[in-house]
Amino acid sequence: MADLLFRRRAGQLTATLARVLGLEHFDLVEDVVQDAFVRALRTWPTAGIPDNPGAWILTAAKNRAIDVLRRQGRWREKRDELERSILPPAVPQVGAEHTLLAYFSDEIEDDELRLIFAMCHPALSRDAQVALTLKAVCGLGTEEIARAFLTSKPTIAQRLVRAKRTLRDARVVLEIPAANDLPERLASVLEVLYLMFNEGYSATAGDHLVRSELCAEAIRLAETLAGHPRVGGPPVHALAALFLFQAVRLPARTAAGGDLLPLAAQDRSRWDRRVIRRALEHYRRSAGGSDVTSYHLQAEIASCHTLAPRFEETDWNRILDCYDELVARDRSPVVALNRAVAVAHVQGPEAGLLLLAPLKEEASLKSYHRLFAVEAELLWRASRPSDAHRAVSKAISLATSTPVQDYLKDRRREYLGKAS
């Protein structure tokens, strides 16, 4: 229970305490929240789960912060705020969608969004902003962040240490930027939400393919941000549409036993039409500007998959057009890999394999299991089962998610049977 609560609420609790204590005490905030969850893991198995687990964790963290501040002689200046209820104020509710589309003045009231904007501080580089926020607010581990950036754990660990040092040295105070300053931080905030959702949609490691709590929180924050009068413009609606077009598939991504089901094998009758309608509304509103962002293009790709009645009716030509435009503006090797998949569907597996050859020389993809899984599928479709077997074995050795490993092992058995 405590582990599940940590995944779902750690960011919110951290944001609530950080709002009171300020970024100058952010290390303390992280420590007391983590300590509270450790206490829960030790206490609850024997004492029982409290009626309100979230409030228990928050109280334990608050009390620990008080103890530390007293020892440091800082208690007086924080006492009044900590002695008041530190739960965030209720957000005014508007209509039937109030749980997802919140009312906003020019300031952001959601504690978690406030902290995300505050952490995306111009004193830091863009990569440092995003990495630190993913760690501090979204609760992602170093390995998960490294996967998001296609780099190593030591690199991310060093980046996080340098980012915290920079904030301390610059005496950055935790505060929401002024309304006029919000747009300059928006790109980093959207990238945080994007990477947060991606980790939820396909977990880096563990026994579960999906971390639904991360997906749900990314959607909540994106839709909340879309309702903000200052920054809730077309790019935010495009990101929300992308999330929802992908989230609609979540119930069908695994079989009853938890086995991974590829898109072609999913039961589309399990896709929630209400979520699709929400995605379409955000996508319609994303067309209100003159700029087309990468989120617009990715939302269009996701819509092609989601709106196709059957996998065989997927508009791969339109998807390839979108990837052509994405590659022109984003030199990411992952985008190039996804484009190779689209090319294979339009022009055949051999055309896709030609595009994979240079990607295998990319340093950032040498440990990326999906590159070799894609290669294996294309080799299989090109009637080269022995080569497919070798490629999928490489993918299995690199994958850290148990459901992904199990799926790839099933594919390897199929390749091996054909090869023999």
C-alpha positions as CSV (number, residue, x, y, z in Angstrom):
1,M,0.0,0.0,0.0
2,A,2.7,2.5,1.0
3,D,4.7,1.7,-2.2
4,L,1.6,2.3,-4.3
5,L,0.9,5.5,-2.5
6,F,4.4,6.7,-3.0
7,R,4.1,6.2,-6.8
8,R,0.8,8.1,-6.8
9,R,1.2,10.8,-4.3
10,A,4.9,11.5,-3.6
11,G,5.0,14.4,-6.1
12,Q,1.9,16.0,-4.7
13,L,3.1,15.7,-1.1
14,T,6.5,17.1,-2.0
15,A,4.9,20.0,-3.9
16,T,2.7,20.8,-0.9
17,L,5.5,20.9,1.6
18,A,7.8,22.7,-0.8
19,R,5.2,25.4,-1.2
20,V,5.5,26.1,2.5
21,L,9.2,25.6,3.1
22,G,10.6,27.1,-0.1
23,L,13.2,25.7,-2.4
24,E,16.0,26.7,0.0
25,H,14.7,23.7,2.0
26,F,14.0,21.4,-0.9
27,D,16.6,18.8,0.2
28,L,14.8,18.7,3.5
29,V,11.4,18.3,1.8
30,E,12.6,15.4,-0.2
31,D,14.1,13.8,2.9
32,V,11.1,14.1,5.1
33,V,8.7,12.8,2.5
34,Q,10.9,9.8,1.8
35,D,11.3,9.2,5.5
36,A,7.5,9.3,6.0
37,F,7.0,6.6,3.4
38,V,9.8,4.5,5.0
39,R,8.0,4.8,8.3
40,A,4.8,3.7,6.7
41,L,6.4,0.6,5.2
42,R,7.7,-0.3,8.7
43,T,4.5,0.7,10.7
44,W,1.5,-0.2,8.6
45,P,2.1,-4.0,8.3
46,T,1.7,-4.4,12.1
47,A,-0.4,-1.3,13.1
48,G,-2.7,-1.4,10.1
49,I,-3.3,1.0,7.2
50,P,-4.8,4.3,8.5
51,D,-8.2,5.5,7.3
52,N,-6.6,8.3,5.4
53,P,-3.1,7.1,4.3
54,G,-2.3,10.3,2.4
55,A,-3.0,12.5,5.4
56,W,-0.9,10.1,7.6
57,I,2.1,10.5,5.3
58,L,1.7,14.3,5.1
59,T,1.4,14.6,8.8
60,A,4.5,12.4,9.4
61,A,6.5,14.4,6.9
62,K,5.4,17.7,8.4
63,N,6.3,16.6,11.9
64,R,9.7,15.5,10.7
65,A,10.3,18.8,9.0
66,I,9.3,20.6,12.2
67,D,11.8,18.6,14.2
68,V,14.6,19.4,11.8
69,L,13.8,23.1,11.6
70,R,13.7,23.3,15.4
71,R,17.2,21.8,15.6
72,Q,18.4,24.3,12.9
73,G,16.8,27.2,14.7
74,R,14.6,28.0,11.7
75,W,11.3,27.0,13.4
76,R,10.0,30.4,14.2
77,E,9.9,31.7,10.6
78,K,8.1,28.7,9.3
79,R,5.9,27.9,12.3
80,D,2.8,29.8,11.4
81,E,2.6,28.3,7.9
82,L,3.3,24.7,9.1
83,E,0.8,24.9,12.0
84,R,-1.9,25.9,9.5
85,S,-3.3,23.2,7.4
86,I,-0.9,22.7,4.5
87,L,-3.3,20.8,2.3
88,P,-3.8,22.8,-1.0
89,P,-6.9,24.9,-1.2
90,A,-9.8,23.5,-3.1
91,V,-10.0,24.5,-6.7
92,P,-13.3,25.9,-7.8
93,Q,-15.3,23.3,-9.8
94,V,-16.7,24.1,-13.2
95,G,-19.1,21.7,-14.9
96,A,-19.1,18.0,-15.2
97,E,-15.4,17.9,-16.1
98,H,-14.2,19.7,-13.0
99,T,-11.9,16.9,-11.9
100,L,-9.8,17.4,-15.1
101,L,-10.5,20.9,-16.3
102,A,-9.9,23.3,-13.4
103,Y,-10.7,27.0,-13.2
104,F,-7.7,29.3,-13.0
105,S,-6.9,32.9,-12.5
106,D,-3.7,34.1,-14.0
107,E,-1.8,32.3,-11.2
108,I,-1.5,28.5,-11.0
109,E,-3.2,27.1,-8.0
110,D,-2.3,23.4,-8.4
111,D,0.7,22.8,-6.0
112,E,2.2,20.2,-8.4
113,L,2.1,22.5,-11.4
114,R,3.4,25.4,-9.3
115,L,6.4,23.2,-8.3
116,I,7.0,22.1,-11.9
117,F,7.0,25.7,-13.1
118,A,9.3,26.7,-10.2
119,M,11.7,23.9,-10.9
120,C,11.9,24.8,-14.6
121,H,14.0,27.8,-13.6
122,P,16.0,29.8,-16.2
123,A,19.0,29.5,-13.9
124,L,19.2,25.9,-15.1
125,S,19.8,24.5,-18.6
126,R,16.7,22.9,-20.3
127,D,17.9,19.4,-19.7
128,A,18.7,20.1,-16.1
129,Q,15.3,21.7,-15.6
130,V,13.5,18.6,-17.0
131,A,15.7,16.0,-15.2
132,L,15.4,17.7,-11.8
133,T,11.7,18.1,-12.1
134,L,11.2,14.5,-13.2
135,K,13.1,13.4,-10.1
136,A,11.8,15.8,-7.5
137,V,8.1,16.3,-8.6
138,C,7.3,13.2,-10.7
139,G,9.1,10.7,-8.5
140,L,11.0,9.1,-11.4
141,G,14.3,7.3,-10.5
142,T,17.7,8.0,-12.0
143,E,17.4,4.9,-14.2
144,E,14.0,6.0,-15.6
145,I,15.3,9.5,-16.2
146,A,18.4,8.2,-18.0
147,R,16.1,6.1,-20.2
148,A,14.1,9.2,-21.1
149,F,17.2,11.0,-22.1
150,L,18.9,8.0,-23.7
151,T,21.9,8.4,-21.5
152,S,23.6,6.7,-18.6
153,K,22.6,6.8,-14.9
154,P,25.9,8.4,-13.8
155,T,25.3,11.2,-16.3
156,I,21.9,11.9,-14.9
157,A,23.1,11.6,-11.3
158,Q,25.8,14.2,-12.0
159,R,23.2,16.4,-13.8
160,L,20.9,16.3,-10.8
161,V,23.7,17.2,-8.3
162,R,24.8,20.1,-10.4
163,A,21.2,21.4,-10.8
164,K,20.6,21.4,-7.1
165,R,23.9,23.1,-6.4
166,T,23.0,25.8,-9.0
167,L,19.7,26.4,-7.4
168,R,21.2,26.7,-3.9
169,D,24.1,28.9,-5.1
170,A,21.6,31.2,-6.9
171,R,19.4,31.3,-3.8
172,V,16.4,30.4,-5.9
173,V,13.1,30.9,-4.0
174,L,10.2,28.5,-4.8
175,E,7.6,30.7,-6.3
176,I,5.4,30.6,-9.3
177,P,6.7,32.9,-12.1
178,A,4.7,36.1,-12.7
179,A,1.9,35.6,-15.3
180,N,4.0,37.3,-18.0
181,D,6.9,34.9,-17.3
182,L,5.0,31.7,-17.5
183,P,5.3,31.2,-21.3
184,E,9.1,31.2,-21.2
185,R,9.0,28.1,-19.0
186,L,6.2,26.3,-20.8
187,A,8.4,24.3,-23.2
188,S,10.3,22.7,-20.3
189,V,7.0,22.1,-18.4
190,L,5.5,20.3,-21.4
191,E,8.6,18.2,-21.9
192,V,8.3,17.1,-18.2
193,L,4.7,16.0,-18.7
194,Y,5.6,14.3,-22.0
195,L,8.4,12.2,-20.4
196,M,6.3,11.5,-17.3
197,F,3.5,10.1,-19.5
198,N,5.9,8.1,-21.5
199,E,7.3,6.4,-18.4
200,G,3.8,5.6,-17.3
201,Y,2.8,4.2,-20.8
202,S,5.8,1.9,-21.0
203,A,7.6,1.5,-17.7
204,T,11.4,1.3,-17.8
205,A,11.6,-1.8,-15.5
206,G,9.6,-4.0,-13.2
207,D,6.8,-6.5,-13.5
208,H,4.2,-4.1,-14.9
209,L,4.1,-2.8,-18.4
210,V,2.1,0.3,-17.5
211,R,2.3,2.7,-14.6
212,S,-1.2,4.0,-14.9
213,E,-0.8,6.5,-12.0
214,L,1.9,8.4,-14.0
215,C,-0.3,8.4,-17.1
216,A,-3.3,9.7,-15.1
217,E,-1.3,12.4,-13.4
218,A,0.3,13.6,-16.7
219,I,-3.2,13.8,-18.2
220,R,-4.6,15.6,-15.2
221,L,-1.8,18.2,-15.3
222,A,-1.9,18.7,-19.0
223,E,-5.7,19.2,-19.0
224,T,-5.4,21.5,-16.0
225,L,-2.7,23.5,-17.8
226,A,-4.9,23.6,-20.9
227,G,-7.5,25.5,-18.9
228,H,-5.0,28.3,-17.9
229,P,-5.8,31.6,-19.7
230,R,-2.1,32.5,-20.1
231,V,-0.5,29.3,-21.3
232,G,-3.3,27.0,-22.2
233,G,-2.9,27.4,-25.9
234,P,-2.7,25.1,-28.9
235,P,0.6,23.3,-27.9
236,V,-0.9,22.3,-24.6
237,H,-4.1,21.1,-26.2
238,A,-2.0,19.1,-28.7
239,L,-0.1,17.4,-25.8
240,A,-3.3,16.6,-24.0
241,A,-4.7,15.1,-27.2
242,L,-1.6,13.0,-27.7
243,F,-1.9,11.7,-24.1
244,L,-5.6,10.8,-24.5
245,F,-5.2,9.2,-27.9
246,Q,-2.6,6.9,-26.4
247,A,-4.3,6.4,-23.0
248,V,-7.4,5.1,-24.7
249,R,-5.3,2.0,-25.6
250,L,-4.1,1.3,-22.1
251,P,-6.8,-1.2,-21.0
252,A,-6.1,-3.3,-24.2
253,R,-2.3,-3.2,-24.1
254,T,-2.1,-6.3,-21.9
255,A,-3.9,-9.7,-21.9
256,A,-5.7,-11.0,-18.8
257,G,-2.5,-12.4,-17.4
258,G,-0.6,-9.2,-17.9
259,D,1.1,-10.3,-21.2
260,L,2.0,-7.5,-23.6
261,L,-0.3,-7.2,-26.6
262,P,1.1,-5.3,-29.6
263,L,-1.2,-2.8,-31.3
264,A,-2.1,-5.2,-34.1
265,A,-3.4,-7.7,-31.6
266,Q,-5.4,-5.4,-29.3
267,D,-9.2,-5.6,-29.0
268,R,-10.3,-2.2,-30.1
269,S,-13.7,-2.6,-28.6
270,R,-12.1,-2.1,-25.2
271,W,-11.0,1.4,-26.2
272,D,-13.0,4.0,-24.3
273,R,-15.0,6.1,-26.8
274,R,-15.5,8.8,-24.2
275,V,-11.7,9.3,-23.9
276,I,-11.5,9.4,-27.7
277,R,-14.0,12.2,-27.7
278,R,-12.0,14.1,-25.2
279,A,-8.9,13.6,-27.2
280,L,-10.7,14.9,-30.3
281,E,-11.9,18.0,-28.5
282,H,-8.3,18.9,-27.4
283,Y,-7.1,18.1,-30.9
284,R,-9.7,20.5,-32.4
285,R,-8.6,23.2,-30.0
286,S,-4.9,22.6,-30.8
287,A,-5.6,23.8,-34.4
288,G,-6.3,27.4,-33.2
289,G,-2.7,28.7,-33.6
290,S,-0.4,29.3,-36.6
291,D,2.4,27.1,-35.4
292,V,2.6,23.3,-35.7
293,T,4.7,21.8,-32.9
294,S,6.1,18.3,-32.5
295,Y,3.1,17.6,-30.2
296,H,0.7,18.4,-33.0
297,L,2.5,15.9,-35.3
298,Q,2.6,13.2,-32.6
299,A,-1.0,13.7,-31.8
300,E,-1.9,13.3,-35.5
301,I,0.1,10.1,-35.6
302,A,-1.6,8.8,-32.4
303,S,-5.0,9.8,-33.9
304,C,-4.3,7.7,-37.0
305,H,-3.7,4.6,-34.8
306,T,-6.6,5.3,-32.5
307,L,-9.3,6.2,-35.1
308,A,-8.5,3.3,-37.5
309,P,-11.3,0.7,-37.3
310,R,-8.8,-2.1,-37.7
311,F,-5.0,-2.2,-37.6
312,E,-5.0,-3.1,-41.3
313,E,-6.8,0.2,-42.1
314,T,-4.2,2.4,-40.4
315,D,-3.2,5.3,-42.6
316,W,0.5,4.6,-42.7
317,N,1.0,7.1,-45.5
318,R,-0.3,9.9,-43.3
319,I,1.8,8.7,-40.4
320,L,4.9,8.7,-42.6
321,D,4.2,12.2,-43.7
322,C,4.1,13.3,-40.1
323,Y,7.4,11.5,-39.3
324,D,9.0,13.1,-42.3
325,E,8.1,16.5,-40.8
326,L,9.2,15.4,-37.3
327,V,12.6,14.3,-38.6
328,A,13.1,17.6,-40.4
329,R,12.7,19.5,-37.1
330,D,14.0,16.9,-34.5
331,R,17.2,14.9,-35.1
332,S,16.3,12.5,-32.3
333,P,17.4,9.0,-33.2
334,V,14.1,7.7,-31.6
335,V,12.1,9.7,-34.0
336,A,14.2,8.3,-36.9
337,L,13.6,4.8,-35.5
338,N,9.8,5.4,-35.4
339,R,10.0,6.8,-39.0
340,A,11.8,3.6,-40.1
341,V,8.8,1.6,-38.8
342,A,6.4,3.7,-40.8
343,V,8.6,3.4,-43.9
344,A,8.5,-0.4,-43.5
345,H,4.7,-0.4,-43.5
346,V,4.5,1.8,-46.6
347,Q,7.5,0.6,-48.6
348,G,8.2,-2.9,-47.2
349,P,10.5,-4.3,-44.5
350,E,13.7,-4.1,-46.6
351,A,13.3,-0.3,-46.9
352,G,12.9,-0.1,-43.1
353,L,16.0,-2.2,-42.5
354,L,18.1,0.1,-44.7
355,L,17.1,3.0,-42.4
356,L,18.0,1.0,-39.3
357,A,21.6,0.3,-40.3
358,P,22.9,3.8,-39.5
359,L,20.9,4.0,-36.3
360,K,22.7,1.0,-34.9
361,E,25.8,3.2,-34.9
362,E,24.1,5.8,-32.7
363,A,25.7,5.8,-29.3
364,S,22.4,6.6,-27.6
365,L,20.7,3.6,-29.1
366,K,23.3,0.9,-28.5
367,S,21.5,-0.1,-25.3
368,Y,18.0,0.7,-26.5
369,H,16.2,-2.6,-26.7
370,R,13.5,-1.3,-29.0
371,L,15.9,-0.7,-31.8
372,F,16.8,-4.4,-31.9
373,A,13.2,-5.5,-31.4
374,V,12.1,-3.4,-34.4
375,E,15.0,-4.9,-36.4
376,A,13.9,-8.4,-35.4
377,E,10.3,-7.8,-36.6
378,L,11.4,-6.4,-39.9
379,L,13.8,-9.3,-40.5
380,W,11.0,-11.6,-39.7
381,R,8.7,-9.9,-42.2
382,A,11.6,-10.1,-44.7
383,S,11.6,-13.9,-44.3
384,R,15.0,-13.9,-42.5
385,P,14.0,-15.8,-39.3
386,S,17.6,-16.7,-38.3
387,D,18.7,-13.1,-38.4
388,A,15.5,-12.1,-36.6
389,H,16.3,-14.6,-33.8
390,R,19.7,-13.0,-33.3
391,A,18.3,-9.5,-33.2
392,V,15.5,-10.3,-30.8
393,S,18.0,-12.1,-28.5
394,K,19.9,-8.8,-28.3
395,A,16.7,-7.0,-27.5
396,I,15.9,-9.4,-24.7
397,S,19.4,-8.9,-23.2
398,L,18.8,-5.1,-23.1
399,A,15.1,-5.0,-22.0
400,T,14.5,-4.3,-18.2
401,S,10.7,-4.6,-18.2
402,T,9.5,-8.1,-17.4
403,P,6.4,-8.0,-19.7
404,V,8.6,-6.8,-22.5
405,Q,11.1,-9.5,-21.9
406,D,8.4,-12.1,-21.9
407,Y,6.9,-10.8,-25.1
408,L,10.2,-10.8,-26.9
409,K,11.0,-14.3,-25.7
410,D,7.7,-15.5,-27.2
411,R,8.6,-13.8,-30.4
412,R,12.1,-15.5,-30.3
413,R,10.4,-18.9,-30.0
414,E,8.3,-18.2,-33.0
415,Y,11.4,-17.1,-35.0
416,L,13.3,-20.1,-33.9
417,G,10.5,-22.4,-35.0
418,K,10.3,-20.9,-38.4
419,A,14.1,-21.0,-38.8
420,S,14.2,-24.7,-38.0
